[in-house]
Structures are given as C-alpha cells and as structure tokens.
Amino acid sequence: MAENEILDLGGRRWKPTRAALAKPDLSISAMAQCVADNLQAVLQSSLRKGQTLLSVFQAVDRRPAAMRAAVSMFQDQQLARIARDAAWAASAKDSASIARCAADMLIDGLMSKTILIANGNGCFQDSGRLQALRSALEQEFSGRRSSLAAVIEASLKGEPVQRFKAVSRDRTPISASALVLAPLAIRKGGSNHVHQPY
C-alpha cells in the first residue's frame, strides 16, 4: 500500500497509533483515543493539501468513466475510492449522506487494521484484552462519526478543511506522544495537565 493512502498503518502518519498499541502499560481507553485522534488528524491533513473530494461528488450521477477520472486525479486514491464507494452505497446522493457512509467505511477499515496490528503485539496475547480494545474503539468512534463525516462533507462540497488539534477528554490540549507517555507521568505524580481517560 502506498505511503500516501489513508489506511496505510505502516506509514509514518500512523506512528502514534503503532506506538500506543505497543505500550503494555497504556490503558485500553487511551489507546482507543489515540487511534481516533490519529485518524482525525490523518483525514484532515489529507484533505487540507489543496485538493477536495468535490470532483468525486460531482461525478456521482455521471458515467462511470467520469468517476474513474475523478478518483484517478486524487492524490490519496484510497480515500477517493472510499468516497466513490460511499456515493454508490448511500441511500441518498446528497453530500451529507455520502459523507456519513464514507465515515462509516473509513472507521470500519481502520478498526479492522488496528485489531490486526494489535493481534501481532505481545501485549495483546490475551483475547479478552483484544476484545476490550475492539469495544473501546467502537465506543470512541461512536462519538466521532459525526465530526469525521463533517470533515468529509466539507471536502465533498469543495470547502476548506481545518487542521485537527487533539484534545483530551477534559479539553486540555495533548499531543499523541504525551498520550503514549501518560501512564508514566501519572505513576510518577506528573503534571495534572496530562489527562488519563477513565
């Protein structure tokens, strides 16, 4: 898979997720939050680089060749294919419906890949821990589907997409690296600005 494809979890953009999943002392909820933050950052970064999904949206009711051309011109073709598939699968062909469907497809794909990576890590040998991660991801993304869909919808309309800034659950800004190190900081009586979910 190409480095610039959105679900290439082996790429540098997904380093925070891989680091979080490799930390045996990091809570499952913190792992899920890191994965979700990483997806939101990658998605918004992919759609901020001067190119929007407007051409894909405009090709929805045209001939298949027009859709193929729209997808082929997009830098992250995997993301464009997800938008295309969502446009075909959505019950309504408006931007909001397509965006919601695309967000669901993106989340499902990420969750499958995340579980696959976690399954290969030593700290997930216990099947119960792996199931706990799956449940935590489902819970984390249940509250993010609308915000991810909003980003996709803005791009489908050709509107600018804002840069993503991760925040902890208490709304204190936190970086992905700080999130990975959060349990260590808490055990050492570190700053209360580092928030450990749950």
Backbone as a printed PyTorch tensor [residue, N CA C, xyz], in Angstrom:
tensor([[[  0.8510,  -1.1950,   0.0000],
         [  0.0000,   0.0000,   0.0000],
         [  0.8890,   1.2480,   0.0000]],

        [[  0.4990,   2.2330,  -0.7900],
         [  1.3140,   3.4370,  -0.9160],
         [  1.3050,   4.2450,   0.3730]],

        [[  2.3990,   4.9220,   0.6270],
         [  2.5520,   5.7120,   1.8520],
         [  1.4620,   6.7580,   1.9960]],

        [[  0.9990,   7.3270,   0.8720],
         [  0.0280,   8.4180,   0.9890],
         [ -1.4100,   7.9290,   1.0690]],

        [[ -1.6430,   6.6130,   1.1250],
         [ -3.0110,   6.1230,   1.2560],
         [ -3.4490,   6.2020,   2.7130]],

        [[ -4.6790,   6.5940,   2.9080],
         [ -5.1250,   6.9780,   4.2400],
         [ -5.0660,   5.8490,   5.2590]],

        [[ -5.2800,   4.6090,   4.8610],
         [ -5.2690,   3.4990,   5.8050],
         [ -3.9850,   2.6740,   5.7340]],

        [[ -2.9030,   3.3010,   5.3120],
         [ -1.5930,   2.6380,   5.3400],
         [ -1.0290,   2.7790,   6.7480]],

        [[ -1.3950,   1.8570,   7.6360],
         [ -0.9880,   1.9660,   9.0370],
         [  0.4940,   1.6830,   9.2510]],

        [[  1.1860,   1.2500,   8.2080],
         [  2.6310,   1.0790,   8.3140],
         [  3.3840,   2.3630,   8.0040]],

        [[  2.6740,   3.3930,   7.5360],
         [  3.2930,   4.6530,   7.1630],
         [  3.5960,   5.5440,   8.3540]],

        [[  4.3750,   6.5840,   8.0990],
         [  4.8280,   7.4700,   9.1800],
         [  3.6690,   8.2250,   9.8310]],

        [[  2.5940,   8.4670,   9.0820],
         [  1.4690,   9.2270,   9.6480],
         [  0.7650,   8.4610,  10.7680]],

        [[  0.9350,   7.1460,  10.7940],
         [  0.2670,   6.3140,  11.8030],
         [  1.2100,   5.8760,  12.9140]],

        [[  2.3390,   6.5510,  13.0350],
         [  3.2960,   6.2110,  14.0890],
         [  2.6880,   6.3210,  15.4920]],

        [[  1.8760,   7.3420,  15.7970],
         [  1.2680,   7.4150,  17.1390],
         [  0.4060,   6.2000,  17.4690]],

        [[ -0.3430,   5.7120,  16.4830],
         [ -1.1840,   4.5270,  16.7160],
         [ -0.3250,   3.3020,  16.9860]],

        [[  0.7060,   3.0860,  16.1750],
         [  1.5600,   1.9130,  16.3710],
         [  2.2600,   1.9790,  17.7210]],

        [[  2.6900,   3.1790,  18.1160],
         [  3.3670,   3.3400,  19.4080],
         [  2.4150,   3.0510,  20.5620]],

        [[  1.1780,   3.5420,  20.4560],
         [  0.2020,   3.3250,  21.5230],
         [ -0.1170,   1.8410,  21.6790]],

        [[ -0.2850,   1.1410,  20.5550],
         [ -0.6360,  -0.2740,  20.6070],
         [  0.5000,  -1.1440,  21.1300]],

        [[  1.7090,  -0.6090,  21.1310],
         [  2.8680,  -1.3690,  21.6060],
         [  3.1740,  -1.1070,  23.0770]],

        [[  2.3620,  -0.2670,  23.7380],
         [  2.5930,   0.0820,  25.1420],
         [  1.7380,  -0.7820,  26.0610]],

        [[  2.3120,  -1.8010,  26.7010],
         [  1.5100,  -2.6860,  27.5510],
         [  0.9220,  -1.9930,  28.7750]],

        [[  1.5300,  -0.8760,  29.2040],
         [  1.0360,  -0.1940,  30.3990],
         [  0.0620,   0.9460,  30.0770]],

        [[ -0.2760,   1.1220,  28.8130],
         [ -1.2250,   2.1680,  28.4270],
         [ -2.6410,   1.5970,  28.5070]],

        [[ -3.5550,   2.3590,  29.0660],
         [ -4.9240,   1.8600,  29.2080],
         [ -5.5660,   1.6640,  27.8390]],

        [[ -6.5080,   0.7430,  27.7920],
         [ -7.2170,   0.4560,  26.5460],
         [ -7.9550,   1.6950,  26.0460]],

        [[ -8.5690,   2.4500,  26.9450],
         [ -9.3020,   3.6500,  26.5260],
         [ -8.3600,   4.7060,  25.9540]],

        [[ -7.1510,   4.8120,  26.5200],
         [ -6.1740,   5.7640,  25.9880],
         [ -5.7030,   5.3290,  24.6090]],

        [[ -5.5380,   4.0240,  24.4070],
         [ -5.1800,   3.5180,  23.0810],
         [ -6.2530,   3.8820,  22.0620]],

        [[ -7.5020,   3.6460,  22.4290],
         [ -8.6100,   3.9430,  21.5120],
         [ -8.6640,   5.4310,  21.1890]],

        [[ -8.4360,   6.2800,  22.1810],
         [ -8.4420,   7.7230,  21.9420],
         [ -7.3080,   8.1230,  21.0030]],

        [[ -6.1450,   7.5100,  21.1800],
         [ -5.0020,   7.8190,  20.3250],
         [ -5.2930,   7.4230,  18.8770]],

        [[ -5.8740,   6.2340,  18.6760],
         [ -6.2080,   5.7680,  17.3290],
         [ -7.2020,   6.7330,  16.6760]],

        [[ -8.2210,   7.1240,  17.4160],
         [ -9.2420,   8.0240,  16.8760],
         [ -8.6580,   9.3980,  16.5510]],

        [[ -7.8170,   9.9300,  17.4480],
         [ -7.1640,  11.2140,  17.1820],
         [ -6.2910,  11.1200,  15.9330]],

        [[ -5.6010,   9.9860,  15.8090],
         [ -4.7070,   9.7930,  14.6670],
         [ -5.5020,   9.7870,  13.3590]],

        [[ -6.6530,   9.0870,  13.3580],
         [ -7.4830,   9.0700,  12.1450],
         [ -7.9580,  10.4630,  11.7930]],

        [[ -8.4380,  11.1980,  12.7830],
         [ -8.9470,  12.5430,  12.5040],
         [ -7.8290,  13.4410,  11.9560]],

        [[ -6.6420,  13.3280,  12.5280],
         [ -5.5180,  14.1450,  12.0570],
         [ -5.1200,  13.7670,  10.6380]],

        [[ -5.0470,  12.4600,  10.3540],
         [ -4.6580,  11.9950,   9.0180],
         [ -5.7040,  12.4020,   7.9790]],

        [[ -6.9790,  12.2390,   8.3240],
         [ -8.0460,  12.6020,   7.3920],
         [ -8.0060,  14.0880,   7.0740]],

        [[ -7.9140,  14.9140,   8.1130],
         [ -7.9250,  16.3590,   7.8780],
         [ -6.6680,  16.8200,   7.1600]],

        [[ -5.5420,  16.1760,   7.4460],
         [ -4.3130,  16.5070,   6.7320],
         [ -4.4300,  16.1310,   5.2550]],

        [[ -5.0180,  14.9710,   4.9690],
         [ -5.1710,  14.5130,   3.5810],
         [ -6.0550,  15.4460,   2.7720]],

        [[ -7.0220,  16.0770,   3.4410],
         [ -7.9810,  16.9290,   2.7380],
         [ -7.6470,  18.4130,   2.8300]],

        [[ -6.5050,  18.7470,   3.4100],
         [ -6.0950,  20.1500,   3.5180],
         [ -5.0870,  20.5310,   2.4530]],

        [[ -4.6230,  19.5990,   1.6560],
         [ -3.5000,  19.8390,   0.7600],
         [ -3.9420,  20.3400,  -0.6100]],

        [[ -4.8990,  21.2430,  -0.6210],
         [ -5.2800,  21.8890,  -1.8710],
         [ -6.2410,  21.0920,  -2.7380]],

        [[ -6.5400,  19.8590,  -2.3570],
         [ -7.3980,  19.0140,  -3.1650],
         [ -8.6070,  18.5880,  -2.3390]],

        [[ -9.8000,  18.7060,  -2.8960],
         [-11.0040,  18.2980,  -2.1860],
         [-11.6620,  17.1390,  -2.9350]],

        [[-12.6750,  16.5740,  -2.2980],
         [-13.4210,  15.4680,  -2.9050],
         [-14.5760,  15.9670,  -3.7790]],

        [[-14.5740,  17.2690,  -4.0920],
         [-15.6560,  17.8450,  -4.8860],
         [-15.7840,  17.1620,  -6.2430]],

        [[-14.6540,  16.8670,  -6.8890],
         [-14.7130,  16.2480,  -8.2190],
         [-15.3470,  14.8590,  -8.1550]],

        [[-15.1080,  14.1340,  -7.0570],
         [-15.7440,  12.8240,  -6.8800],
         [-17.2520,  13.0090,  -6.7010]],

        [[-17.6430,  13.9880,  -5.8870],
         [-19.0660,  14.2430,  -5.6500],
         [-19.7660,  14.6690,  -6.9370]],

        [[-19.1020,  15.4830,  -7.7270],
         [-19.7040,  15.9600,  -8.9690],
         [-19.8920,  14.8440,  -9.9950]],

        [[-19.1180,  13.7550,  -9.8420],
         [-19.1970,  12.6480, -10.7950],
         [-20.2100,  11.5800, -10.3940]],

        [[-20.9130,  11.7970,  -9.2780],
         [-21.8340,  10.7680,  -8.7600],
         [-22.8760,  10.3500,  -9.7960]],

        [[-23.4890,  11.2960, -10.4680],
         [-24.5780,  10.9790, -11.4120],
         [-24.1080,  10.9320, -12.8630]],

        [[-22.8240,  10.8600, -13.0630],
         [-22.3070,  10.8310, -14.4340],
         [-21.9250,   9.4120, -14.8260]],

        [[-21.3380,   9.2990, -15.9870],
         [-20.9150,   7.9810, -16.4830],
         [-19.7770,   7.4450, -15.6100]],

        [[-19.6360,   6.1090, -15.5510],
         [-18.5520,   5.5100, -14.7500],
         [-17.1680,   6.0440, -15.1120]],

        [[-16.9630,   6.3790, -16.3750],
         [-15.6570,   6.8940, -16.8000],
         [-15.3420,   8.2120, -16.0980]],

        [[-16.3580,   9.0270, -15.8580],
         [-16.1480,  10.3080, -15.1790],
         [-15.7310,  10.0720, -13.7310]],

        [[-16.3330,   9.0800, -13.0960],
         [-15.9550,   8.7580, -11.7210],
         [-14.5420,   8.2020, -11.6640]],

        [[-14.1920,   7.3410, -12.6050],
         [-12.8270,   6.7910, -12.6280],
         [-11.8090,   7.9050, -12.7880]],

        [[-12.1110,   8.8780, -13.6340],
         [-11.2050,  10.0030, -13.8530],
         [-11.0720,  10.8430, -12.5850]],

        [[-12.1900,  11.0670, -11.8970],
         [-12.1600,  11.8660, -10.6660],
         [-11.3210,  11.1810,  -9.5960]],

        [[-11.4690,   9.8720,  -9.4740],
         [-10.7050,   9.1220,  -8.4790],
         [ -9.2220,   9.1060,  -8.8300]],

        [[ -8.9110,   8.9210, -10.0960],
         [ -7.5070,   8.8090, -10.5110],
         [ -6.7350,  10.1020, -10.3200]],

        [[ -7.4300,  11.2410, -10.3110],
         [ -6.7530,  12.5290, -10.1600],
         [ -6.4840,  12.8840,  -8.7020]],

        [[ -7.1030,  12.1510,  -7.7630],
         [ -6.9570,  12.4710,  -6.3470],
         [ -5.6650,  11.8640,  -5.8160]],

        [[ -4.9220,  12.6360,  -5.0310],
         [ -3.6190,  12.1650,  -4.5360],
         [ -3.7560,  10.9070,  -3.6820]],

        [[ -4.6870,  10.9090,  -2.7410],
         [ -4.9240,   9.7300,  -1.9140],
         [ -6.0670,   8.9510,  -2.5650]],

        [[ -5.7000,   8.0440,  -3.4620],
         [ -6.7270,   7.3490,  -4.2260],
         [ -7.5760,   6.4260,  -3.3580]],

        [[ -7.0040,   5.9140,  -2.2760],
         [ -7.8110,   5.0780,  -1.3860],
         [ -8.9490,   5.8910,  -0.7710]],

        [[ -8.6520,   7.1060,  -0.3530],
         [ -9.6850,   7.9760,   0.2060],
         [-10.7190,   8.3170,  -0.8580]],

        [[-10.2680,   8.5740,  -2.0740],
         [-11.2000,   8.8660,  -3.1660],
         [-12.0680,   7.6480,  -3.4770]],

        [[-11.4900,   6.4490,  -3.4040],
         [-12.2800,   5.2320,  -3.6520],
         [-13.3220,   5.0200,  -2.5540]],

        [[-12.9560,   5.3520,  -1.3070],
         [-13.9210,   5.2530,  -0.2180],
         [-15.0840,   6.2190,  -0.4620]],

        [[-14.7740,   7.4360,  -0.8950],
         [-15.8280,   8.4090,  -1.2050],
         [-16.6890,   7.9180,  -2.3650]],

        [[-16.0390,   7.3390,  -3.3680],
         [-16.7890,   6.7870,  -4.5180],
         [-17.7270,   5.6680,  -4.0730]],

        [[-17.1810,   4.7230,  -3.2940],
         [-17.9930,   3.5890,  -2.8380],
         [-19.1460,   4.0680,  -1.9580]],

        [[-18.8850,   5.0920,  -1.1410],
         [-19.9370,   5.6540,  -0.2920],
         [-21.0200,   6.3080,  -1.1420]],

        [[-20.5930,   6.9810,  -2.2160],
         [-21.5660,   7.6270,  -3.1100],
         [-22.4700,   6.5870,  -3.7540]],

        [[-21.9050,   5.4280,  -4.0820],
         [-22.7050,   4.3690,  -4.6810],
         [-23.5960,   3.6740,  -3.6450]],

        [[-23.1020,   3.5650,  -2.3970],
         [-23.8220,   2.8110,  -1.3710],
         [-24.8580,   3.6370,  -0.6080]],

        [[-24.6550,   4.9430,  -0.5260],
         [-25.5520,   5.7930,   0.2710],
         [-26.9690,   5.7660,  -0.2900]],

        [[-27.9460,   5.7420,   0.6050],
         [-29.3470,   5.6870,   0.1710],
         [-29.7590,   6.9640,  -0.5470]],

        [[-29.2050,   8.0940,  -0.1210],
         [-29.4500,   9.3780,  -0.7910],
         [-28.1120,   9.8640,  -1.3630]],

        [[-28.1730,  10.6580,  -2.4000],
         [-26.9500,  11.0880,  -3.0830],
         [-26.5290,  12.5120,  -2.7170]],

        [[-27.0280,  13.0180,  -1.5880],
         [-26.5960,  14.3370,  -1.1250],
         [-25.2670,  14.2060,  -0.3880]],

        [[-24.5690,  15.3040,  -0.2190],
         [-23.2280,  15.2810,   0.3690],
         [-23.2240,  14.7590,   1.8050]],

        [[-24.2460,  15.0920,   2.5880],
         [-24.2940,  14.6670,   3.9860],
         [-24.4240,  13.1460,   4.0940]],

        [[-25.2970,  12.5530,   3.2780],
         [-25.4920,  11.0940,   3.3160],
         [-24.2430,  10.3650,   2.8580]],

        [[-23.6240,  10.8540,   1.8020],
         [-22.4020,  10.2290,   1.2920],
         [-21.2900,  10.3480,   2.3260]],

        [[-21.1840,  11.4970,   2.9720],
         [-20.1390,  11.7070,   3.9770],
         [-20.3040,  10.7630,   5.1580]],

        [[-21.5440,  10.5810,   5.6090],
         [-21.7870,   9.6570,   6.7240],
         [-21.4050,   8.2300,   6.3450]],

        [[-21.7640,   7.8300,   5.1440],
         [-21.4340,   6.4850,   4.6740],
         [-19.9190,   6.3260,   4.5460]],

        [[-19.2370,   7.3390,   4.0360],
         [-17.7780,   7.2860,   3.8860],
         [-17.0930,   7.2240,   5.2450]],

        [[-17.6080,   7.9720,   6.2130],
         [-17.0330,   7.9410,   7.5570],
         [-17.1650,   6.5470,   8.1630]],

        [[-18.3190,   5.9080,   7.9600],
         [-18.5180,   4.5440,   8.4640],
         [-17.5210,   3.5750,   7.8260]],

        [[-17.3310,   3.7020,   6.5180],
         [-16.3980,   2.8240,   5.8060],
         [-14.9670,   3.0350,   6.2950]],

        [[-14.6140,   4.2910,   6.5020],
         [-13.2660,   4.6240,   6.9630],
         [-13.0170,   4.0670,   8.3630]],

        [[-13.9640,   4.2430,   9.2490],
         [-13.8380,   3.7440,  10.6240],
         [-13.7610,   2.2250,  10.6460]],

        [[-14.6240,   1.5690,   9.8700],
         [-14.6080,   0.1050,   9.8290],
         [-13.2590,  -0.4120,   9.3360]],

        [[-12.7310,   0.2230,   8.2970],
         [-11.4290,  -0.1890,   7.7670],
         [-10.3110,   0.0090,   8.7730]],

        [[-10.3490,   1.1500,   9.4670],
         [ -9.3090,   1.4320,  10.4570],
         [ -9.3940,   0.4630,  11.6310]],

        [[-10.5910,   0.1890,  12.0970],
         [-10.7350,  -0.7160,  13.2290],
         [-10.2120,  -2.1100,  12.8900]],

        [[-10.5050,  -2.5900,  11.6950],
         [-10.0130,  -3.9070,  11.2810],
         [ -8.4950,  -3.9480,  11.2560]],

        [[ -7.8810,  -2.9060,  10.7060],
         [ -6.4170,  -2.8600,  10.6310],
         [ -5.7910,  -2.6930,  12.0130]],

        [[ -6.4400,  -1.9170,  12.8740],
         [ -5.9260,  -1.7140,  14.2330],
         [ -5.9230,  -3.0230,  15.0120]],

        [[ -7.0130,  -3.7810,  14.9170],
         [ -7.0990,  -5.0620,  15.6100],
         [ -6.0500,  -6.0300,  15.0630]],

        [[ -5.8220,  -5.9780,  13.7660],
         [ -4.8180,  -6.8460,  13.1450],
         [ -3.4210,  -6.5360,  13.6890]],

        [[ -3.0870,  -5.2470,  13.7970],
         [ -1.7900,  -4.8460,  14.3460],
         [ -1.6900,  -5.2390,  15.8100]],

        [[ -2.7490,  -4.9640,  16.5680],
         [ -2.7440,  -5.2860,  17.9910],
         [ -2.5770,  -6.7900,  18.2110]],

        [[ -3.1860,  -7.5800,  17.3560],
         [ -3.1220,  -9.0310,  17.4830],
         [ -1.6990,  -9.5550,  17.3360]],

        [[ -0.8610,  -8.7910,  16.6420],
         [  0.5360,  -9.2010,  16.4650],
         [  1.4680,  -8.6860,  17.5490]],

        [[  0.9290,  -7.8730,  18.4710],
         [  1.7530,  -7.3220,  19.5520],
         [  1.6940,  -8.2140,  20.7810]],

        [[  2.8080,  -8.3100,  21.4730],
         [  2.8950,  -9.1630,  22.6480],
         [  1.9380,  -8.7850,  23.7550]],

        [[  1.5970,  -7.5070,  23.8830],
         [  0.7320,  -7.0800,  24.9890],
         [ -0.7350,  -7.3900,  24.7320]],

        [[ -1.0480,  -8.0300,  23.6000],
         [ -2.4240,  -8.4040,  23.2950],
         [ -2.5790,  -9.9150,  23.1180]],

        [[ -1.7450, -10.6820,  23.8060],
         [ -1.8660, -12.1410,  23.7180],
         [ -3.1620, -12.6350,  24.3530]],

        [[ -3.6550, -11.8990,  25.3170],
         [ -4.9190, -12.2390,  25.9650],
         [ -6.0770, -11.8200,  25.0550]],

        [[ -6.9000, -12.7800,  24.6390],
         [ -8.0000, -12.4760,  23.7200],
         [ -9.0100, -11.5130,  24.3600]],

        [[ -9.1130, -11.5540,  25.6930],
         [-10.0240, -10.6360,  26.3790],
         [ -9.5600,  -9.1970,  26.2310]],

        [[ -8.2600,  -8.9790,  26.2670],
         [ -7.7130,  -7.6270,  26.0950],
         [ -7.9580,  -7.1340,  24.6680]],

        [[ -7.8520,  -8.0350,  23.7110],
         [ -8.0990,  -7.6650,  22.3190],
         [ -9.5690,  -7.2860,  22.1240]],

        [[-10.4680,  -8.0370,  22.7390],
         [-11.8900,  -7.7190,  22.6470],
         [-12.1930,  -6.4000,  23.3530]],

        [[-11.4760,  -6.1440,  24.4550],
         [-11.6620,  -4.8760,  25.1690],
         [-11.2470,  -3.7060,  24.2850]],

        [[-10.1700,  -3.8940,  23.5000],
         [ -9.7370,  -2.8460,  22.5800],
         [-10.7950,  -2.6170,  21.5040]],

        [[-11.3380,  -3.6920,  20.9700],
         [-12.3880,  -3.5580,  19.9540],
         [-13.5720,  -2.7610,  20.5040]],

        [[-13.9890,  -3.1000,  21.7160],
         [-15.1230,  -2.4060,  22.3460],
         [-14.7970,  -0.9370,  22.5960]],

        [[-13.5610,  -0.6710,  23.0420],
         [-13.1520,   0.7170,  23.3080],
         [-13.1160,   1.5320,  22.0220]],

        [[-12.6590,   0.9210,  20.9350],
         [-12.6410,   1.6150,  19.6450],
         [-14.0610,   1.9220,  19.1830]],

        [[-14.9570,   0.9470,  19.3320],
         [-16.3510,   1.1780,  18.9380],
         [-16.9610,   2.3220,  19.7460]],

        [[-16.6730,   2.3440,  21.0370],
         [-17.2030,   3.4030,  21.8890],
         [-16.5890,   4.7570,  21.5230]],

        [[-15.2810,   4.7860,  21.3080],
         [-14.5980,   6.0390,  20.9600],
         [-15.1340,   6.5980,  19.6460]],

        [[-15.2990,   5.7290,  18.6480],
         [-15.7420,   6.2080,  17.3430],
         [-17.2310,   6.5200,  17.2990]],

        [[-17.9910,   5.9620,  18.2340],
         [-19.4200,   6.2770,  18.2450],
         [-19.6480,   7.7710,  18.4690]],

        [[-18.7420,   8.4000,  19.1820],
         [-18.8520,   9.8340,  19.4260],
         [-18.1070,  10.6850,  18.4150]],

        [[-17.4550,  10.0380,  17.4420],
         [-16.6560,  10.7900,  16.4690],
         [-17.1980,  10.6930,  15.0510]],

        [[-18.1520,   9.8170,  14.8350],
         [-18.6270,   9.6190,  13.4630],
         [-19.1330,  10.9200,  12.8500]],

        [[-19.8600,  11.7070,  13.6240],
         [-20.4230,  12.9430,  13.0740],
         [-19.3310,  13.9500,  12.7300]],

        [[-18.2770,  14.0410,  13.5580],
         [-17.2150,  15.0070,  13.2680],
         [-16.3820,  14.5620,  12.0620]],

        [[-16.1560,  13.2470,  11.9310],
         [-15.4350,  12.7470,  10.7650],
         [-16.2710,  12.9520,   9.5020]],

        [[-17.5740,  12.6950,   9.6080],
         [-18.4590,  12.9060,   8.4600],
         [-18.4910,  14.3800,   8.0620]],

        [[-18.4410,  15.2740,   9.0430],
         [-18.4620,  16.7120,   8.7440],
         [-17.2260,  17.1280,   7.9470]],

        [[-16.0780,  16.5430,   8.2790],
         [-14.8450,  16.8400,   7.5400],
         [-14.9730,  16.3680,   6.0970]],

        [[-15.4810,  15.1470,   5.9220],
         [-15.6420,  14.5920,   4.5790],
         [-16.6650,  15.3900,   3.7840]],

        [[-17.7620,  15.7710,   4.4400],
         [-18.7850,  16.5490,   3.7370],
         [-18.2450,  17.8980,   3.2670]],

        [[-17.4520,  18.5420,   4.1130],
         [-16.8620,  19.8260,   3.7020],
         [-16.0230,  19.6470,   2.4400]],

        [[-15.2490,  18.5630,   2.3910],
         [-14.4110,  18.3070,   1.2180],
         [-15.2560,  17.9780,  -0.0080]],

        [[-16.3240,  17.2250,   0.1900],
         [-17.2260,  16.9180,  -0.9280],
         [-17.8340,  18.1860,  -1.5240]],

        [[-18.0150,  19.1990,  -0.6800],
         [-18.5720,  20.4760,  -1.1450],
         [-17.5030,  21.4230,  -1.6820]],

        [[-16.2430,  21.0100,  -1.5620],
         [-15.1540,  21.8630,  -2.0200],
         [-14.7610,  22.9270,  -1.0250]],

        [[-15.2050,  22.7650,   0.2150],
         [-14.9100,  23.7470,   1.2580],
         [-13.5800,  23.4230,   1.9420]],

        [[-12.9090,  24.4360,   2.5010],
         [-11.6320,  24.1880,   3.1860],
         [-11.8190,  23.3480,   4.4430]],

        [[-10.8320,  22.5200,   4.7330],
         [-10.8480,  21.6530,   5.9140],
         [ -9.8320,  22.1800,   6.9090]],

        [[-10.2400,  22.2780,   8.1570],
         [ -9.3700,  22.8320,   9.1880],
         [ -8.3370,  21.8030,   9.6560]],

        [[ -7.2450,  22.2980,  10.1970],
         [ -6.2420,  21.4240,  10.8080],
         [ -6.8100,  20.8410,  12.1000]],

        [[ -6.5440,  19.5630,  12.3480],
         [ -7.0480,  18.9130,  13.5580],
         [ -6.1030,  19.1670,  14.7270]],

        [[ -6.6800,  19.5320,  15.8650],
         [ -5.9110,  19.7070,  17.0980],
         [ -6.4860,  18.7730,  18.1430]],

        [[ -5.7030,  17.7810,  18.5380],
         [ -6.1820,  16.7960,  19.5070],
         [ -6.3570,  17.4330,  20.8780]],

        [[ -7.4250,  17.0450,  21.5590],
         [ -7.6460,  17.4830,  22.9330],
         [ -7.9990,  16.2690,  23.7700]],

        [[ -7.6470,  16.3320,  25.0450],
         [ -8.0110,  15.2340,  25.9410],
         [ -9.4570,  15.3890,  26.3400]],

        [[ -9.9700,  14.4520,  27.1120],
         [-11.3880,  14.4730,  27.4640],
         [-11.7580,  15.6660,  28.3310]],

        [[-10.7670,  16.2520,  29.0310],
         [-11.0790,  17.4430,  29.8090],
         [-10.7770,  18.7140,  29.0160]],

        [[-10.5860,  18.5280,  27.7020],
         [-10.3580,  19.6290,  26.7640],
         [ -9.0060,  20.3090,  26.9390]],

        [[ -8.0760,  19.6790,  27.6470],
         [ -6.7280,  20.2070,  27.7370],
         [ -5.9320,  19.6830,  26.5480]],

        [[ -5.3000,  20.5570,  25.7360],
         [ -4.5540,  20.0690,  24.5770],
         [ -3.5070,  19.0360,  24.9870]],

        [[ -3.3760,  17.9880,  24.1650],
         [ -2.4120,  16.9250,  24.4560],
         [ -1.9020,  16.3450,  23.1430]],

        [[ -0.6240,  16.1190,  23.0520],
         [ -0.0460,  15.5510,  21.8440],
         [ -0.1450,  14.0370,  21.9020]],

        [[  0.0320,  13.3880,  20.7360],
         [ -0.0150,  11.9250,  20.6950],
         [  1.1090,  11.3280,  21.5320]],

        [[  2.3020,  11.9630,  21.5020],
         [  3.4170,  11.4360,  22.2850],
         [  3.1510,  11.5700,  23.7820]],

        [[  2.4980,  12.6680,  24.1700],
         [  2.1560,  12.8370,  25.5860],
         [  1.1210,  11.8070,  26.0110]],

        [[  0.1990,  11.4830,  25.0920],
         [ -0.8120,  10.4830,  25.3930],
         [ -0.1700,   9.1260,  25.6460]],

        [[  0.8200,   8.7780,  24.8190],
         [  1.5090,   7.4970,  24.9780],
         [  2.2580,   7.4450,  26.2980]],

        [[  2.7720,   8.5910,  26.7450],
         [  3.5550,   8.6350,  27.9760],
         [  2.7050,   8.9260,  29.2130]],

        [[  1.3880,   9.0850,  29.0230],
         [  0.5220,   9.4910,  30.1300],
         [  0.6000,   8.5830,  31.3500]],

        [[  0.5620,   7.2410,  31.2000],
         [  0.6110,   6.4010,  32.4040],
         [  1.8850,   6.5970,  33.2150]],

        [[  3.0190,   6.7930,  32.5280],
         [  4.2860,   7.0140,  33.2210],
         [  4.2390,   8.3010,  34.0230]],

        [[  3.6690,   9.3500,  33.4100],
         [  3.5900,  10.6390,  34.0950],
         [  2.7000,  10.5490,  35.3240]],

        [[  1.6160,   9.7950,  35.2020],
         [  0.6890,   9.6790,  36.3240],
         [  1.3240,   8.8880,  37.4630]],

        [[  2.0180,   7.7840,  37.1340],
         [  2.6570,   6.9820,  38.1740],
         [  3.7140,   7.7650,  38.9230]],

        [[  4.3670,   8.7010,  38.2180],
         [  5.4180,   9.4960,  38.8520],
         [  4.8750,  10.7570,  39.5100]],

        [[  3.5430,  10.8710,  39.5040],
         [  2.9570,  12.0810,  40.0870],
         [  3.1820,  13.2770,  39.2150]],

        [[  3.1070,  13.0330,  37.8780],
         [  3.3880,  14.1020,  36.9260],
         [  2.3120,  15.1490,  36.8980]],

        [[  2.4700,  16.0690,  35.9520],
         [  1.5640,  17.2100,  35.8430],
         [  0.1260,  16.7620,  35.6470]],

        [[ -0.8050,  17.4550,  36.2700],
         [ -2.2120,  17.1120,  36.0840],
         [ -2.7420,  17.6100,  34.7620]],

        [[ -1.8670,  18.1900,  33.9330],
         [ -2.2880,  18.5950,  32.5960],
         [ -2.3290,  17.3980,  31.6680]],

        [[ -1.6790,  16.2810,  32.0400],
         [ -1.7430,  15.0810,  31.2430],
         [ -2.9230,  14.2680,  31.7680]],

        [[ -3.9530,  14.1140,  30.9480],
         [ -5.2000,  13.5070,  31.3960],
         [ -5.2680,  12.0640,  30.9720]],

        [[ -5.5040,  11.1640,  31.8920],
         [ -5.6470,   9.7390,  31.5860],
         [ -7.1290,   9.4030,  31.5550]],

        [[ -7.6920,   9.0680,  30.3760],
         [ -9.1270,   8.7980,  30.3120],
         [ -9.4910,   7.5960,  31.1710]],

        [[-10.6420,   7.6780,  31.7770],
         [-11.2060,   6.6220,  32.6180],
         [-10.2480,   6.2320,  33.7110]]])
